[in-house]
């Protein structure tokens, strides 16, 4: 047979994918998000301290902008962008957000009160979870490629274990002589019949 065209249905039994993931958040937007979130923590702690002293909430003043927090947020952003494992930012978020909160509270002389305040631990955990969720939202799949596709050409498997989404057709053209069919398997009975014996 000098030339033979084959059209073979095969069952896709597995695939290996390679994905490139990156942190997709504009730098200035991230810094603003962190600074605003840190300001919210400071306000919550200051309110708790005022109430602890029996003072009115009306004595609370608007926190000023913090260059220190913005600098830490910028460094935090750089670490997230250069993260070798963008799917797992948990450690970076824990370290980055803790540093931002500590600096924010130090500036307002609230660290001592925060350490003994009952709600401090819950506030830190809640805000850290919010930052982690935002980082997760802005971590996107940049590219997906199929490394390898595993297929099964066994007739009965293709016939009985497939659906429209799991079967594809392979079209092959054989141009070399010397292709031998040694046996054929019956699709109905599953019995194998020998076509030719050769060494």
GROMACS elastic network, one bead per residue, 0.5 to 0.9 nm:
[ bonds ]
;  ai    aj funct       b0    kb
    1     4     6  0.66993   500
    1   174     6  0.88324   500
    1   175     6  0.82001   500
    1   176     6  0.77139   500
    1   177     6  0.55992   500
    1   178     6  0.72814   500
    1   179     6  0.73737   500
    2   174     6  0.78377   500
    2   175     6  0.56945   500
    2   176     6  0.58068   500
    2   177     6  0.50950   500
    2   178     6  0.83760   500
    3   173     6  0.70941   500
    3   174     6  0.55970   500
    3   176     6  0.68660   500
    3   177     6  0.76367   500
    4   172     6  0.82086   500
    4   173     6  0.56713   500
    4   174     6  0.50638   500
    4   175     6  0.66542   500
    4   176     6  0.88150   500
    5   171     6  0.73480   500
    5   172     6  0.59009   500
    5   174     6  0.64238   500
    5   175     6  0.88583   500
    6   170     6  0.79481   500
    6   171     6  0.56376   500
    6   172     6  0.50962   500
    6   173     6  0.62027   500
    6   174     6  0.79359   500
    7   169     6  0.65731   500
    7   170     6  0.57395   500
    7   172     6  0.64437   500
    7   173     6  0.88362   500
    8   153     6  0.74800   500
    8   168     6  0.84846   500
    8   169     6  0.55012   500
    8   170     6  0.51227   500
    8   171     6  0.63053   500
    8   172     6  0.80459   500
    9   153     6  0.67639   500
    9   155     6  0.82470   500
    9   158     6  0.72207   500
    9   167     6  0.65807   500
    9   168     6  0.58092   500
    9   170     6  0.62365   500
    9   171     6  0.87554   500
   10    13     6  0.89810   500
   10   151     6  0.60096   500
   10   152     6  0.55281   500
   10   154     6  0.75020   500
   10   155     6  0.81222   500
   10   157     6  0.88454   500
   10   158     6  0.61351   500
   10   166     6  0.84694   500
   10   167     6  0.56457   500
   10   168     6  0.57053   500
   10   169     6  0.60579   500
   10   170     6  0.71163   500
   11   150     6  0.85273   500
   11   151     6  0.54036   500
   11   152     6  0.50102   500
   11   153     6  0.62863   500
   11   154     6  0.81949   500
   11   157     6  0.74156   500
   11   158     6  0.52842   500
   11   159     6  0.88067   500
   11   161     6  0.80380   500
   11   162     6  0.64969   500
   11   163     6  0.88066   500
   11   166     6  0.57756   500
   11   168     6  0.66738   500
   11   169     6  0.87631   500
   12    15     6  0.77853   500
   12   149     6  0.72381   500
   12   150     6  0.60197   500
   12   152     6  0.64381   500
   12   153     6  0.89089   500
   12   158     6  0.89682   500
   12   162     6  0.85644   500
   12   165     6  0.87135   500
   12   166     6  0.52440   500
   12   167     6  0.58844   500
   12   168     6  0.72012   500
   13   149     6  0.79939   500
   13   150     6  0.55071   500
   13   151     6  0.52731   500
   13   152     6  0.63918   500
   13   166     6  0.76308   500
   14   148     6  0.85592   500
   14   149     6  0.61495   500
   14   151     6  0.69865   500
   15   146     6  0.69848   500
   15   147     6  0.75599   500
   15   148     6  0.57773   500
   15   150     6  0.57401   500
   15   151     6  0.87201   500
   16   145     6  0.86825   500
   16   146     6  0.59387   500
   16   147     6  0.53608   500
   16   148     6  0.52861   500
   16   149     6  0.65326   500
   16   150     6  0.83042   500
   17   144     6  0.67851   500
   17   145     6  0.57062   500
   17   147     6  0.53652   500
   17   148     6  0.73061   500
   17   149     6  0.89086   500
   18   143     6  0.81459   500
   18   144     6  0.57590   500
   18   145     6  0.52336   500
   18   146     6  0.62163   500
   18   147     6  0.62176   500
   19   141     6  0.67273   500
   19   142     6  0.73718   500
   19   143     6  0.56119   500
   19   145     6  0.64459   500
   19   146     6  0.87583   500
   20   140     6  0.86430   500
   20   141     6  0.59122   500
   20   142     6  0.53034   500
   20   143     6  0.50997   500
   20   144     6  0.65237   500
   20   145     6  0.88421   500
   21    85     6  0.83483   500
   21    86     6  0.63309   500
   21    87     6  0.72059   500
   21   139     6  0.68380   500
   21   140     6  0.56237   500
   21   142     6  0.52913   500
   21   143     6  0.72328   500
   21   144     6  0.89908   500
   22    81     6  0.72600   500
   22    82     6  0.89878   500
   22    83     6  0.86266   500
   22    85     6  0.88655   500
   22    86     6  0.60218   500
   22    87     6  0.83400   500
   22   138     6  0.85075   500
   22   139     6  0.56167   500
   22   140     6  0.56636   500
   22   141     6  0.65570   500
   22   142     6  0.64047   500
   23    80     6  0.68197   500
   23    81     6  0.56852   500
   23    82     6  0.87275   500
   23    83     6  0.85550   500
   23    86     6  0.65941   500
   23   135     6  0.75438   500
   23   136     6  0.84120   500
   23   138     6  0.59557   500
   23   140     6  0.64214   500
   24    81     6  0.81300   500
   24   135     6  0.88484   500
   24   138     6  0.53015   500
   24   139     6  0.57340   500
   24   140     6  0.65186   500
   25    28     6  0.85832   500
   25    29     6  0.70126   500
   25    30     6  0.63484   500
   25    77     6  0.88062   500
   25    81     6  0.88520   500
   25   135     6  0.82260   500
   25   138     6  0.58823   500
   25   139     6  0.79930   500
   26    29     6  0.53745   500
   26    30     6  0.62597   500
   26    31     6  0.88060   500
   27    30     6  0.52035   500
   27    31     6  0.62722   500
   27    32     6  0.86789   500
   27    74     6  0.73590   500
   27    77     6  0.67430   500
   27    78     6  0.84962   500
   28    31     6  0.50896   500
   28    32     6  0.61257   500
   28    33     6  0.85213   500
   28    74     6  0.82983   500
   29    32     6  0.51279   500
   29    33     6  0.60948   500
   29    34     6  0.86931   500
   30    33     6  0.50134   500
   30    34     6  0.62083   500
   30    35     6  0.85434   500
   30    73     6  0.76397   500
   30    74     6  0.81168   500
   30    77     6  0.70323   500
   31    34     6  0.52261   500
   31    35     6  0.60434   500
   31    36     6  0.85344   500
   31    69     6  0.87223   500
   31    70     6  0.61517   500
   31    71     6  0.85031   500
   31    72     6  0.87554   500
   31    73     6  0.52679   500
   31    74     6  0.60345   500
   31    76     6  0.87070   500
   31    77     6  0.74992   500
   32    35     6  0.51003   500
   32    36     6  0.60274   500
   32    37     6  0.84313   500
   32    70     6  0.78716   500
   32    73     6  0.84525   500
   33    36     6  0.53068   500
   33    37     6  0.61056   500
   33    38     6  0.85873   500
   33   131     6  0.88868   500
   34    37     6  0.50348   500
   34    38     6  0.60173   500
   34    39     6  0.84845   500
   34    69     6  0.81900   500
   34    70     6  0.79517   500
   34    73     6  0.62522   500
   34    97     6  0.82472   500
   34   100     6  0.81658   500
   34   131     6  0.79178   500
   35    38     6  0.50940   500
   35    39     6  0.61159   500
   35    40     6  0.86724   500
   35    65     6  0.81049   500
   35    66     6  0.77749   500
   35    69     6  0.63550   500
   35    70     6  0.62977   500
   35    73     6  0.72540   500
   35   100     6  0.84875   500
   36    40     6  0.62969   500
   36    41     6  0.88347   500
   37    40     6  0.50697   500
   37    41     6  0.65026   500
   37    42     6  0.88500   500
   37   127     6  0.76752   500
   37   131     6  0.84058   500
   38    41     6  0.50599   500
   38    42     6  0.63170   500
   38    43     6  0.86882   500
   38    69     6  0.78966   500
   38    97     6  0.86789   500
   38   100     6  0.69652   500
   38   101     6  0.61079   500
   38   104     6  0.65753   500
   38   105     6  0.89076   500
   38   127     6  0.88001   500
   39    42     6  0.50666   500
   39    43     6  0.61900   500
   39    44     6  0.86538   500
   39    63     6  0.67962   500
   39    64     6  0.86477   500
   39    65     6  0.84797   500
   39    66     6  0.89522   500
   39   104     6  0.75623   500
   40    43     6  0.51265   500
   40    44     6  0.62191   500
   40    45     6  0.87117   500
   41    44     6  0.51719   500
   41    45     6  0.62642   500
   41    46     6  0.85998   500
   41   101     6  0.74140   500
   41   104     6  0.83352   500
   41   105     6  0.84386   500
   41   123     6  0.75088   500
   41   124     6  0.81354   500
   41   127     6  0.78879   500
   42    45     6  0.52100   500
   42    46     6  0.60458   500
   42    47     6  0.85307   500
   42    63     6  0.77425   500
   42   101     6  0.81106   500
   42   104     6  0.67237   500
   42   105     6  0.63045   500
   42   108     6  0.78214   500
   42   110     6  0.81313   500
   43    46     6  0.51041   500
   43    47     6  0.60762   500
   43    48     6  0.85680   500
   43    60     6  0.79375   500
   43    61     6  0.85958   500
   43    62     6  0.79858   500
   43    63     6  0.74260   500
   44    47     6  0.52185   500
   44    48     6  0.62643   500
   44    49     6  0.87693   500
   44   123     6  0.85161   500
   45    48     6  0.50185   500
   45    49     6  0.62205   500
   45    50     6  0.86739   500
   45   105     6  0.83999   500
   45   110     6  0.73293   500
   45   113     6  0.81479   500
   45   114     6  0.67814   500
   45   117     6  0.86080   500
   45   119     6  0.87779   500
   45   120     6  0.78023   500
   45   123     6  0.89135   500
   46    49     6  0.50508   500
   46    50     6  0.61824   500
   46    51     6  0.86466   500
   46    60     6  0.72096   500
   46   108     6  0.85786   500
   46   110     6  0.73687   500
   47    50     6  0.51099   500
   47    51     6  0.62276   500
   47    52     6  0.84950   500
   47    56     6  0.87576   500
   47    57     6  0.62871   500
   47    59     6  0.89686   500
   47    60     6  0.68556   500
   48    51     6  0.52068   500
   48    52     6  0.60448   500
   48    53     6  0.87122   500
   48   117     6  0.81624   500
   48   119     6  0.86587   500
   49    53     6  0.62869   500
   49    54     6  0.86440   500
   49    55     6  0.85979   500
   49   110     6  0.83567   500
   49   113     6  0.70440   500
   49   114     6  0.85872   500
   49   117     6  0.85052   500
   50    53     6  0.51972   500
   50    54     6  0.62735   500
   50    55     6  0.50430   500
   50    56     6  0.66551   500
   50    57     6  0.66735   500
   50    59     6  0.79087   500
   50    60     6  0.78536   500
   51    55     6  0.55065   500
   51    56     6  0.68492   500
   51    57     6  0.72407   500
   52    55     6  0.75581   500
   55    58     6  0.84474   500
   55    59     6  0.74609   500
   56    59     6  0.58561   500
   56    60     6  0.80325   500
   57    60     6  0.56932   500
   58    61     6  0.80591   500
   60    63     6  0.88699   500
   61    64     6  0.89539   500
   63    66     6  0.85507   500
   63   108     6  0.86464   500
   65    69     6  0.84388   500
   65    70     6  0.85497   500
   66    69     6  0.53140   500
   66    70     6  0.63519   500
   66    71     6  0.87031   500
   66   104     6  0.76924   500
   66   107     6  0.84378   500
   67    70     6  0.50253   500
   67    71     6  0.60863   500
   67    72     6  0.86264   500
   68    71     6  0.51261   500
   68    72     6  0.62575   500
   68    73     6  0.85617   500
   68   100     6  0.85122   500
   68   103     6  0.71369   500
   68   104     6  0.79957   500
   68   107     6  0.88485   500
   69    72     6  0.50790   500
   69    73     6  0.59966   500
   69    74     6  0.85528   500
   69    99     6  0.88485   500
   69   100     6  0.58329   500
   69   101     6  0.83485   500
   69   103     6  0.65755   500
   69   104     6  0.64262   500
   70    74     6  0.61271   500
   70    75     6  0.86832   500
   70   100     6  0.87051   500
   71    74     6  0.51225   500
   71    75     6  0.63935   500
   71    76     6  0.85926   500
   72    75     6  0.50989   500
   72    76     6  0.60224   500
   72    77     6  0.85708   500
   72    96     6  0.76756   500
   72    99     6  0.74725   500
   72   100     6  0.62108   500
   72   103     6  0.85615   500
   73    77     6  0.61139   500
   73    78     6  0.87028   500
   73    96     6  0.76429   500
   73    97     6  0.83770   500
   73   100     6  0.70129   500
   74    77     6  0.50615   500
   74    78     6  0.63752   500
   74    79     6  0.88335   500
   75    78     6  0.51075   500
   75    79     6  0.63802   500
   75    80     6  0.87937   500
   75    96     6  0.82900   500
   76    79     6  0.53108   500
   76    80     6  0.64434   500
   76    81     6  0.88476   500
   76    92     6  0.77516   500
   76    93     6  0.79699   500
   76    95     6  0.87028   500
   76    96     6  0.54164   500
   76    97     6  0.79981   500
   76   100     6  0.88579   500
   77    80     6  0.51614   500
   77    81     6  0.62319   500
   77    82     6  0.86858   500
   77    96     6  0.87949   500
   78    81     6  0.51617   500
   78    82     6  0.61889   500
   78    83     6  0.85051   500
   79    82     6  0.52072   500
   79    83     6  0.59414   500
   79    92     6  0.72577   500
   79    96     6  0.87426   500
   80    83     6  0.50909   500
   80    84     6  0.88247   500
   80    86     6  0.73178   500
   80    89     6  0.70891   500
   80    92     6  0.69681   500
   80    93     6  0.82181   500
   80   135     6  0.86403   500
   81    84     6  0.86103   500
   81    86     6  0.79622   500
   82    85     6  0.88066   500
   82    86     6  0.83956   500
   83    86     6  0.55423   500
   83    88     6  0.86759   500
   83    89     6  0.75201   500
   83    92     6  0.84226   500
   84    87     6  0.89711   500
   85    88     6  0.55949   500
   85    89     6  0.71359   500
   86    89     6  0.58272   500
   86   136     6  0.89194   500
   86   139     6  0.70074   500
   87    90     6  0.88877   500
   87   136     6  0.78295   500
   87   139     6  0.73559   500
   88    91     6  0.77490   500
   88    92     6  0.86673   500
   88   136     6  0.89021   500
   89    92     6  0.54080   500
   89    93     6  0.60606   500
   89    94     6  0.86286   500
   89   132     6  0.76467   500
   89   135     6  0.78031   500
   89   136     6  0.80582   500
   90    93     6  0.51832   500
   90    94     6  0.61327   500
   90    95     6  0.87053   500
   90   132     6  0.69034   500
   91    94     6  0.50846   500
   91    95     6  0.62082   500
   91    96     6  0.84043   500
   92    95     6  0.52625   500
   92    96     6  0.57925   500
   92    97     6  0.82288   500
   93    96     6  0.50903   500
   93    97     6  0.56677   500
   93    98     6  0.80815   500
   93   128     6  0.73705   500
   93   131     6  0.73106   500
   93   132     6  0.62637   500
   93   135     6  0.83514   500
   94    97     6  0.55502   500
   94    98     6  0.59833   500
   94    99     6  0.85593   500
   94   128     6  0.69282   500
   94   132     6  0.84193   500
   95    98     6  0.53323   500
   95    99     6  0.62260   500
   95   100     6  0.87613   500
   96    99     6  0.53100   500
   96   100     6  0.63544   500
   96   101     6  0.88307   500
   97   100     6  0.50455   500
   97   101     6  0.61760   500
   97   102     6  0.85434   500
   97   124     6  0.88932   500
   97   127     6  0.86517   500
   97   128     6  0.65525   500
   97   131     6  0.77808   500
   98   101     6  0.52065   500
   98   102     6  0.60824   500
   98   103     6  0.86205   500
   98   124     6  0.79845   500
   98   128     6  0.81078   500
   99   102     6  0.51613   500
   99   103     6  0.62005   500
   99   104     6  0.85633   500
  100   103     6  0.52544   500
  100   104     6  0.60887   500
  100   105     6  0.86675   500
  101   104     6  0.50394   500
  101   105     6  0.61374   500
  101   106     6  0.84672   500
  101   124     6  0.81225   500
  102   105     6  0.53030   500
  102   106     6  0.60166   500
  102   107     6  0.86751   500
  102   111     6  0.72096   500
  103   106     6  0.50488   500
  103   107     6  0.62418   500
  103   108     6  0.88790   500
  104   107     6  0.54551   500
  104   108     6  0.68277   500
  104   109     6  0.89080   500
  104   110     6  0.86223   500
  104   111     6  0.89577   500
  105   108     6  0.52409   500
  105   109     6  0.60368   500
  105   111     6  0.53402   500
  105   112     6  0.89882   500
  105   114     6  0.80400   500
  106   110     6  0.60647   500
  106   111     6  0.56147   500
  106   112     6  0.88644   500
  107   110     6  0.77045   500
  107   111     6  0.88222   500
  108   111     6  0.80452   500
  109   112     6  0.74166   500
  109   113     6  0.84431   500
  110   113     6  0.54172   500
  110   114     6  0.60018   500
  110   115     6  0.86567   500
  111   114     6  0.50568   500
  111   115     6  0.61651   500
  111   116     6  0.89196   500
  112   115     6  0.52582   500
  112   116     6  0.67311   500
  112   117     6  0.86845   500
  113   116     6  0.54223   500
  113   117     6  0.58679   500
  113   120     6  0.89450   500
  114   117     6  0.50308   500
  114   118     6  0.81997   500
  114   119     6  0.82074   500
  114   120     6  0.56281   500
  114   121     6  0.86507   500
  115   118     6  0.82938   500
  115   120     6  0.68796   500
  115   121     6  0.85128   500
  116   119     6  0.88511   500
  116   120     6  0.77509   500
  117   120     6  0.54572   500
  117   121     6  0.82569   500
  118   121     6  0.70793   500
  118   122     6  0.81995   500
  119   122     6  0.54525   500
  119   123     6  0.61117   500
  119   124     6  0.87067   500
  120   123     6  0.51509   500
  120   124     6  0.61948   500
  120   125     6  0.86368   500
  121   124     6  0.52547   500
  121   125     6  0.62016   500
  121   126     6  0.86114   500
  122   125     6  0.51148   500
  122   126     6  0.59852   500
  122   127     6  0.85194   500
  123   126     6  0.52165   500
  123   127     6  0.61166   500
  123   128     6  0.84108   500
  124   127     6  0.53838   500
  124   128     6  0.59790   500
  124   129     6  0.85588   500
  125   128     6  0.51581   500
  125   129     6  0.61674   500
  125   130     6  0.87176   500
  126   129     6  0.52078   500
  126   130     6  0.63830   500
  126   131     6  0.88679   500
  127   131     6  0.62850   500
  127   132     6  0.86104   500
  128   131     6  0.51063   500
  128   132     6  0.61182   500
  128   133     6  0.85340   500
  129   132     6  0.50343   500
  129   133     6  0.60641   500
  129   134     6  0.86329   500
  130   133     6  0.50791   500
  130   134     6  0.62609   500
  130   135     6  0.86829   500
  131   134     6  0.51234   500
  131   135     6  0.62137   500
  131   136     6  0.85754   500
  132   135     6  0.50841   500
  132   136     6  0.61145   500
  132   137     6  0.86441   500
  133   137     6  0.61979   500
  133   138     6  0.87587   500
  134   137     6  0.50340   500
  134   138     6  0.63802   500
  134   139     6  0.87813   500
  135   138     6  0.52188   500
  135   139     6  0.62825   500
  136   139     6  0.51976   500
  136   140     6  0.82792   500
  137   140     6  0.76329   500
  141   144     6  0.73141   500
  146   149     6  0.70887   500
  151   167     6  0.89368   500
  152   155     6  0.86337   500
  152   157     6  0.75098   500
  152   158     6  0.73588   500
  153   156     6  0.88187   500
  153   157     6  0.76120   500
  153   158     6  0.67033   500
  154   157     6  0.54099   500
  154   158     6  0.61908   500
  154   159     6  0.86410   500
  155   158     6  0.51674   500
  155   159     6  0.60491   500
  155   160     6  0.85612   500
  155   185     6  0.81096   500
  155   186     6  0.86026   500
  155   187     6  0.62783   500
  156   160     6  0.58710   500
  156   161     6  0.78480   500
  156   186     6  0.89190   500
  156   187     6  0.60716   500
  156   188     6  0.80953   500
  156   190     6  0.74997   500
  157   160     6  0.53681   500
  157   161     6  0.52694   500
  157   162     6  0.73572   500
  158   161     6  0.57138   500
  158   162     6  0.55789   500
  158   163     6  0.87311   500
  158   166     6  0.89860   500
  158   167     6  0.73070   500
  159   162     6  0.63085   500
  159   163     6  0.88240   500
  159   187     6  0.84756   500
  160   163     6  0.87747   500
  161   166     6  0.89274   500
  162   165     6  0.78971   500
  162   166     6  0.57751   500
  162   167     6  0.63215   500
  163   166     6  0.54387   500
  163   167     6  0.64611   500
  164   167     6  0.58849   500
  164   168     6  0.82465   500
  165   168     6  0.79836   500
  174   177     6  0.83318   500
  174   179     6  0.83870   500
  176   179     6  0.73195   500
  180   196     6  0.78179   500
  180   198     6  0.88221   500
  181   184     6  0.75058   500
  181   194     6  0.87448   500
  181   195     6  0.65870   500
  181   196     6  0.69010   500
  182   193     6  0.87108   500
  182   194     6  0.60301   500
  182   195     6  0.51585   500
  182   197     6  0.64237   500
  182   198     6  0.78629   500
  183   192     6  0.65144   500
  183   193     6  0.54518   500
  183   196     6  0.69783   500
  183   197     6  0.88599   500
  184   191     6  0.83819   500
  184   192     6  0.55908   500
  184   193     6  0.52977   500
  184   194     6  0.65285   500
  184   195     6  0.69035   500
  185   188     6  0.89155   500
  185   189     6  0.83975   500
  185   190     6  0.59664   500
  185   191     6  0.55972   500
  185   193     6  0.62289   500
  185   194     6  0.88248   500
  186   189     6  0.56477   500
  186   191     6  0.53721   500
  186   192     6  0.62462   500
  186   193     6  0.77313   500
  187   190     6  0.55518   500
  187   191     6  0.80032   500
  188   191     6  0.82208   500
  189   192     6  0.88248   500
  194   197     6  0.74657   500
